[in-house]
Amino acid sequence: MESRTVKTAQEVRSDFLRKGQSIGHWADKHGFDRTTVNQVLTGRNAATRGVGHRIAVLLGMKDGEIVDECHQQA
């Protein structure tokens, strides 16, 4: 897997401002709770697993993979 440059929370916020998009709109568009997205951006959610992990990867704050747990084999 090729690693990519991760963004800081401030860089993500700047991207939203540059695009004229709100964090809440992004959360709604991607099916996430607005509070959880804000928690990832502020660091209150460590984003190590679950929904927080998915949000951080999609925002570019984390170099990780999103796997569909329903289709994983044991």
Buried (B, 14 or more C-beta within 10 A) or exposed (E): EEEEEBBEBEBBBEBBEEEEEEBEEBBEEEEBEBEBBBBBBEEEBEBEEEBBBBBBBBBBBBEBEEEEEEEEEE
